[in-house]
């Protein structure tokens, strides 16, 4: 795991210095994180990188996992989908199963800590056993703007007893009797997916993947999902083909375990068939370095989502200094200021127009990429994410003043 | 050997935590009501954050209110007027709020017709800044070490001492000018710094500009 000072070239020396000062005020405090999985998923990925940093800074982090059977996870999956706005049928037995599973966890789990960060709905009910004097934060990673009422009403009973709630974007906020804070997610600049690669490393990987680099590459890195609109991307690219020399690459994970994903992949391949300048590529989930190299080899990166949670792939692309054209949905507008740090579009035609324009105006495209990288440096790196959690802990510990002098 | 100050200048920096109030505005009237009800932490977030956030971009003379009115409501004239409110000329956040309220009230009375409501999802979200003031490792006792610190402190530190300082006593005066005046009886630094406009520079170019001002003064003082 990288040491905290190794983040200085990416985050800036002053950001690391600030982290050390804040952490010194929390020295020896225990910060407990509870979520539902140790591997896989964005929360586990961030915690596995962030907790060692806390330890290095003199804080005592702990990480507990909520445990439950398949039936419990089926219910919480329904919670998750319902909160995201996909209609689900929940029965009284589902809610009862949730209560019982949480009760069992409370009997065995060590919840002793000064500050606890409880991630998402699965462990939210642990608030029933909050130790006296501890500060508890409910960290919601889900876009709640279209949440289903019955599931939210159920969770509201738990969430309203926390000391604070944390959401990723202002539009995700809800009516709550507790204060809500905005802490966007982050990318790790030193992870395989984002770390610096030399031109030679990029070339080697592109050669190994048999992706030709003789023409400017426009790529979209996303799973094959209708909400990522791969067919819209192909249609937009076909519109500009008579006017530009470029190649389109759609790259996503293997869709073997996802019947709809397999179908969308098949449709994308069919749409690309007979067009030598459109490549549809499937990579295994362990392909972080390959994704990194593809993004670095690209001239333009697309994220033409129709619906999105936060859409951190945008920050990953911007971090590589690439001009990004992305759908103005979910958390993407927080990452891109239109025409300053990237391009926001809402239609296939708009996407086509901006692809053509950026190919024809490389200096402007370069400026967008440079601005985007600085925006990510300031707002979407792991160090900022950790800083916000520590500031929130300090805020709760120091009597909730609007102005805190350290 | 340069003369040293009695009290060294200890550079501090500013960090903020963003609180989401849950209050939203979908049109100009709701924006006005929201600003009227806003406390200092809300006004600070929407007027000061913007400059710091954009310090790497081209200078963007604006605040969140102006940005939303221009780009989302697309009320160009009002957006331009709100952009023109120079927040660094005010000595308190209450005065800044008053300036926005006055301009929006004038607009509302001059435009009594139907008001445009933005599409769902494009509302203005009122937020609050919880402010933290932190020490840094930089401390200066003379012109030379001051210049060295200026090269190393964060943009947030620069912003805190040059612009935000004007909102606290001695009102209207930045921390650097105050220190040079008290310790070296040097009022020329203050005269030069008071002319700096955050809207005309990125914070990085502002850093270079301040360094040049202090370097010039250092040469003049050493010659005298």
Interface residues (C-beta under 8 A of the other chain):
Chain A: X12 X13 X14 X15 X17 X18 X21 X22 X145 X167 X170 X171 X173 X174 X175 X176 X179 X180 X181 X182 X183 X337 X338 X340 X341 X371 X374 X375 X378 X379 X387 X388 X391 X392 X394 X395 X401 X402 X403 X404 X405 X406
Chain B: X13 X15 X17 X18 X19 X20 X22 X40 X41 X53 X56 X57 X58 X71 X121 X123 X125 X127 X128 X130 X131 X132 X133 X134 X135 X136 X137 X152 X153 X154 X156 X157
